[in-house]
Amino acid sequence: MAPPVVRQPRAPRRPHLDRSSRRGDRRPVSDRVPTDSRLPVDRIHRNRTQGSRARYRAGVEIPNRGAGHRPRRRPDSDRKRWRERAHSSRQRRDGLRAHRTGARATPPARIVSDAPYGVRTLPELYKEWAASGMIANIGTRLVEIGSGTLVLEGNLTAEAHGFPTSRGPIVHGGAIATLADETLASVAFTLAEEGETTATADLKVDYYRPGKPGRLICRARVRHRTRRLAFCEASVEQESGEIIAEARAVIAYVRA
C-alpha cells in the first residue's frame, strides 16, 4: 500500500501538476488522515475539530464597586415597583426634596383660560366701540357674555330716538333694529377666532308692539355656526320684560 500523499499549501501551479496523472509535490502524513490527496489542506489540520472562537464569550463578572462600574441588570428587579408612582411623595417632580428651593425648581404654571378668543377679548373691545359712533348714540353697554350668548342694554330716549304719535312718543323702529343688529353681531363675535371680526350679511326684524323710551334689553344667541357664517337670533324687551321685537341675522366672519 502506497503512503498517502497531499499537496503542500501554497505550492506553485505547474503544468504537469494535475489530478489525472497524480503527480506533484507530495509528503506523507499520519494514518488518521484519509488517503485522498484532493482534500484541502485545512481539512487535515491537527486542530480541525476545534471550532472557531467566539468574539464575545460569556465570562464571570466580578464587581469592583469602582467609579463607572455598571453591573448587569437582573431580570425583573423592578417587579415590586410596578404600578407605583415614579416619584415618592417626599420628592418633587423635578428631583429636589420637598420644601427645598433650588435653581431646578419648576416655575409655577400660568393659568390658561378655556374661554374662546371672542369671549376673552370682547369686553375690552366693546369699551372702545361704545366710546363713539352709533353704539355711543344708543348708549349700549355689555351686561352678560358667554360662548354663543350675549345680553346688551340700551338707553333709548325720546329726544334722540323718539317718534311722535297721538299716544305720545315711541322709540323709532330704526333704533330698535340698530340695537338688535349690534347685539347679533356681538354674539357672533363671541365664537370668533383670533384674526376674525364680524359683519352683518342679512337682517330681519319683526315688530310686535311699539317700544317705549327708556331702558331696552336685547338678548341674543347663536343658533348655528359654520366656517364663515353664524346664524343668530335676538329678542328686544322693555325693562319690564315685555318683548317688543325679535330679530334674526346671518353674520359673516371676515378678516380683521
C-alpha positions in Angstrom: 0.0 0.0 0.0 1.4 3.3 -1.1 1.9 6.0 1.6 -0.8 8.8 1.5 0.3 12.0 -0.1 -1.1 15.5 -0.2 -0.3 18.7 -2.0 1.7 21.2 0.0 0.0 24.5 0.7 1.0 27.4 -1.5 2.6 25.1 -4.0 3.3 26.8 -7.3 0.9 25.9 -10.1 2.7 23.8 -12.7 1.5 22.5 -16.0 2.5 18.9 -15.0 0.6 19.1 -11.7 -2.9 17.7 -12.4 -5.2 15.2 -10.9 -5.3 12.8 -13.7 -1.6 11.9 -13.5 -1.5 12.1 -9.7 1.8 13.9 -10.0 3.1 16.7 -7.9 5.0 17.6 -4.7 3.6 15.2 -2.0 4.6 14.3 1.5 3.5 11.5 3.9 1.1 12.3 6.8 -0.3 10.2 9.6 -2.5 7.3 9.2 -5.5 9.0 10.7 -5.9 11.2 7.6 -7.8 9.6 4.7 -5.7 8.8 1.7 -7.4 11.3 -0.6 -5.0 13.8 -1.9 -7.8 16.0 -3.2 -8.9 17.1 0.3 -8.0 20.7 1.1 -5.1 21.4 3.5 -7.4 22.9 6.2 -9.2 19.6 6.5 -6.1 17.8 7.6 -5.0 20.4 10.1 -4.4 18.9 13.5 -6.9 21.4 15.2 -9.7 20.9 12.6 -12.1 19.5 15.3 -11.8 22.7 17.4 -14.4 25.3 16.4 -13.7 29.0 15.9 -13.5 31.1 19.0 -16.5 33.4 19.5 -15.7 37.1 19.6 -17.8 37.7 22.7 -17.7 35.0 25.2 -19.7 35.0 28.4 -17.4 35.0 31.4 -17.6 35.6 35.1 -18.2 39.2 36.1 -16.6 40.4 39.3 -17.9 43.8 40.5 -15.2 46.2 41.5 -17.5 48.8 43.0 -15.4 51.5 41.5 -16.3 54.6 39.6 -18.1 53.9 36.4 -19.0 50.4 37.4 -22.4 49.3 35.9 -23.3 45.8 36.9 -25.6 43.8 34.6 -29.3 44.4 35.3 -31.0 41.5 37.0 -34.3 40.3 35.4 -37.5 41.5 37.0 -35.6 43.6 39.5 -38.3 46.3 39.5 -41.3 44.0 39.7 -42.1 45.1 43.2 -42.4 48.7 41.9 -45.0 48.0 39.3 -47.9 50.4 39.3 -46.2 52.7 41.7 -45.6 56.4 41.2 -42.2 57.3 39.7 -41.7 59.9 42.4 -42.4 59.4 46.0 -44.5 61.9 48.0 -41.4 63.1 49.7 -39.7 64.2 46.5 -40.6 66.9 44.0 -41.2 66.1 40.4 -38.0 67.9 39.4 -35.8 65.8 41.5 -35.5 68.1 44.5 -36.6 67.2 48.0 -39.8 68.7 49.2 -39.8 72.1 50.9 -36.4 73.0 49.4 -35.9 75.6 46.7 -33.3 75.5 44.0 -32.4 76.5 40.5 -34.1 73.5 39.1 -37.4 74.1 40.7 -40.3 74.1 38.3 -41.8 77.6 37.8 -45.5 78.0 38.6 -47.8 77.2 35.7 -49.7 80.1 34.2 -53.4 79.9 34.3 -54.7 79.2 30.8 -58.4 80.1 30.1 -60.6 77.7 28.3 -62.9 80.6 27.1 -63.0 81.3 23.3 -61.0 84.1 21.9 -64.1 86.3 21.3 -65.3 85.9 24.9 -62.0 86.9 26.3 -61.4 90.0 24.1 -64.9 91.4 23.6 -65.3 93.2 26.9 -62.2 95.4 26.3 -63.1 95.9 22.7 -66.6 96.9 23.5 -65.4 99.7 25.8 -63.6 101.2 22.8 -66.6 100.7 20.4 -69.0 102.3 22.9 -67.0 105.5 23.1 -68.2 106.9 19.8 -70.4 106.2 16.8 -73.8 104.5 16.7 -73.0 102.4 19.7 -72.5 105.5 21.8 -75.6 107.0 20.3 -77.9 104.3 21.6 -76.0 104.1 24.8 -75.5 100.3 24.9 -73.4 98.5 27.5 -72.4 94.9 27.9 -74.5 93.1 30.6 -73.7 89.4 30.2 -71.4 87.5 27.9 -70.8 83.8 27.2 -69.8 81.4 24.5 -72.6 82.0 21.9 -74.8 84.1 24.2 -74.9 87.8 24.9 -77.1 90.4 26.7 -76.9 94.2 25.8 -78.6 97.1 27.4 -79.5 100.2 25.5 -80.7 103.6 26.7 -83.1 105.0 24.1 -84.5 108.4 24.9 -87.4 110.3 23.4 -85.2 113.2 22.4 -82.6 111.2 20.5 -84.6 108.1 19.3 -88.3 109.0 19.7 -91.0 109.3 17.2 -94.1 111.4 18.0 -97.6 109.8 17.9 -101.0 110.7 19.2 -100.4 108.5 22.2 -97.0 110.0 23.0 -93.5 109.4 21.7 -92.4 105.9 20.9 -88.9 104.5 20.0 -88.2 104.6 16.3 -88.0 101.2 14.6 -84.6 102.0 13.2 -83.2 102.5 16.7 -84.7 99.1 17.8 -83.2 97.5 14.7 -79.8 99.1 15.5 -79.9 97.7 19.0 -80.8 94.2 17.7 -78.2 94.4 14.9 -75.4 95.4 17.3 -76.3 92.5 19.7 -76.5 89.9 16.9 -73.1 90.9 15.5 -71.6 90.9 19.0 -72.9 87.5 20.0 -71.4 86.1 16.8 -68.1 87.6 17.8 -68.0 85.5 21.0 -67.3 82.5 18.7 -64.8 84.3 16.5 -61.2 83.1 16.3 -58.1 85.3 16.6 -57.8 87.5 13.5 -61.5 87.5 12.7 -64.3 90.1 13.0 -68.0 90.0 12.2 -70.2 91.7 9.6 -73.9 91.5 9.1 -74.9 89.7 5.9 -78.6 89.6 6.4 -81.0 91.0 9.0 -84.7 90.6 9.5 -86.7 92.3 12.3 -90.3 91.5 13.4 -92.0 94.3 15.4 -94.7 93.2 17.8 -95.7 96.4 19.6 -94.4 100.0 19.9 -91.4 100.4 22.2 -91.4 103.0 24.9 -88.4 105.3 25.5 -86.2 104.1 28.3 -84.1 101.1 29.1 -84.3 98.3 26.5 -82.7 94.9 26.8 -81.6 92.7 23.9 -80.8 89.0 24.4 -79.1 87.1 21.6 -77.7 83.7 21.0 -76.0 81.8 18.1 -78.2 79.1 16.7 -75.6 77.6 14.4 -72.1 78.4 13.1 -70.2 77.2 10.0 -66.7 78.1 9.0 -67.6 81.5 7.6 -71.2 82.2 8.9 -73.2 82.4 12.1 -77.0 82.1 12.3 -78.2 84.2 15.3 -81.5 85.3 16.8 -82.3 88.0 19.3 -85.3 89.5 21.2 -85.7 93.1 22.3 -87.5 93.7 25.6 -88.8 96.6 27.7 -87.3 96.9 31.2 -90.5 95.2 32.4 -89.7 92.1 30.4 -92.3 92.6 27.6 -91.0 91.6 24.2 -91.4 94.3 21.6 -89.4 92.9 18.7 -87.5 89.8 17.5 -84.7 89.6 15.0 -82.7 87.0 13.0 -79.5 87.6 11.3 -76.8 85.9 9.2 -73.4 87.1 10.4 -70.2 86.7 8.3 -66.7 86.2 9.7 -64.2 88.3 7.9 -60.5 89.1 8.4 -59.9 91.8 11.0 
